[in-house]
Amino acid sequence: MGGSERNAVVFVSPIYYYDINAQLKAVIDRFYANDAVLHGDKKAVLMLTMADNNIETAKGAVKSFKGMMRYLEWNIAGTIVGVNCMTADMLKKTDFPRQAYELGKSL
């Protein structure tokens, strides 16, 4: 990819039963097939949304993400959790879109 290669991965998921959704988990599980080439020199972002207003509901997903980052030796560029985001209209009333935009600009 030459000089334009990017080394950032953004993980995005709603919180279902205190964890990321199955679709994102399946993608992460596929990392195993390329484990040796994935280690080191990348940035990662975790973006979560949930209907609940208690940030503790996302605690397990954030902890798993941090553990995976330690294992892969990736740097965490940011974590954003949008609470009270059950619908698109609810999401628009939160600070989540602005936070996501600012984080994207910082990468």
N, C-alpha and C positions, 0 to 999 in steps of 0.2 A: 504493500500500500504506500510505500514511499514515506515522505515527510508528513503526509496528512493523516497517518494512522492515529486512531484514538484509542486510549487505554482506559475507558470508563465503562462501567456497567451499571444500569439503573434497574433496580428491582421494584416493581409496583404491584401492589395487591390490596384487595379489601381484606379486612380481618373477618374470618369465619371461625367461630368457636375458639377464640384466643390464639389464632395462628394464621399464617398466609394461606391463600387458597391452593387447591390441589394442582391447578394448572401451573402455577409458578414453582411449586415444589417439584413437579415432574421435570421442568426445565433444569432446575438445580441438580436433581438427581442425575441428569444426563451429563453433567460436568465430569462425573466419575470416569467416563470413557476417555477424557482428555486431561486427566488430573495433572500429569507431569508438566504439560505446557501451560497450564493455567496459573501456576504459582508465581506470585510476585509482580511488581511493577504495574499495578492497575489501581484505579480509584473505583469506589462503589458508592451508590446512593440507595437508600431504602425509603420508599414512599408508600405509606399505608393510609387507608381510609376506613372508617368504621361508623356504624350507626350509634354506638355507645358514646357517652360523654366522659367516661372514665378512662384516662390514659393507661391505667393498669391493665386494661383489656388487651393492649398491644404488647405488654411486657415480654411475653414468651416469644413472640415473633422477633422482637428487637434483640433479645438475648441470643436466639439462634443465629440471626444475621451477624452479630458481633463475633460469635464463635466461628462461623464460616469464614469471616474476614481474617481472623487470626490464623486459621488453618491455611488459607490460600495466600496469606501474607499480602493482602490488599489493604489499601488505605481507605478508611471511611471518609468520604467527602461530605456526607450529610445524612441525616435521618429526619424525616418529616412524618408526623402522624396527624391526620385530619380527623377530628372528633365531630360528632353530630353530622355525619355526611351520608345519611341513608339514601337521599335522592340528589339529583343534580341541582335542584333548587336549594336544598339545604347546604350543599357544598359551596354554592356561590355566596352564601351568607357567612362563610368562615374565612379565616385568613390563609387557608391551605393553598388556594391558587397563587396568591402573592408569594408565599414562602417557596413554592415550587418554582416559580419564575425566577426569583432571586437566587435560589440554589443553582438552577440551570445556567444563569449568567455567570456564576462564580466558577463553573467548571471550565 
